Amino acid sequence: EVQLVESGGGLVQPGGSLRLSCAASGFTFSDYWVTWVRQAPGKGVEWVANIKQDGSAEYYVDSVKGRFTISRDNAKSSLYLQMNSLRAEDTAVYFCVRDNCYASGACYGDYWGQGILVTVSS
Amino acid sequence: EIVLTQSPATLSLSPGERATLSCRASQSVRNFLAWYQQKPGQTPRLLIYDASNRATGVPARFSGSGSGTDFTLTISSLEPEDFAVYYCHQRARWPLPFGPGTKVEI
């Protein structure tokens, strides 16, 4: 059974840092792109960043570029999101998502973790 | 950067009715578009990928169509469990935004 379990969330002051982790199981982690998606309270979902299977490519939404860093450890089947210079608008539930690639070459998130809440407030 | 817009923002229908949801991209995403369903308190669920392919386990009443900039998700006959928020999501080029969502309510 595919499982994605996020951890590391919590309350942090504006300007502070937090590192999210996602432990993956039930599939060969190194075969998949993985993604972070977030959802602010009562709002829609927002794609944040994703990373290639071997970690050689990573992409970000403009609003987090230079502040967030996505990384992975395939030996530990784990995904990370280092979040620095946090702002109130980063407050959200953060989801870890496995991207499944189809015959077309495009990849879509087919399994989602339950999410972890990050609150940025003084 | 590609921007996705969805219409309507809210769709008020009854069980058994047909639902037609629209997603428009600011530039062509070819057919690299997905639809997700999110129920309250749940994570999004992949319904449609590559614009028209149903994901594993998705009922046949859900169908997707379109290419380029205009896409449609159709629910042929609404079941009570279909009342939810639906998001489109493009995977043609980074960054990879979601649309703002359409809420299908009773």
Interface residues (C-beta under 8 A of the other chain):
Chain A: V37 G44 V45 E46 W47 N50 Y59 Y60 V61 D62 F95 Y102 S104 A106 C107 Y108 G109 D110 W112 G113 Q114 G115
Chain B: E1 N31 F32 A34 Y36 Q38 T43 P44 L46 Y49 D50 N53 A55 T56 V85 Y87 H89 R91 A92 W94 P95 L96 P97 F98 G99 P100 G101
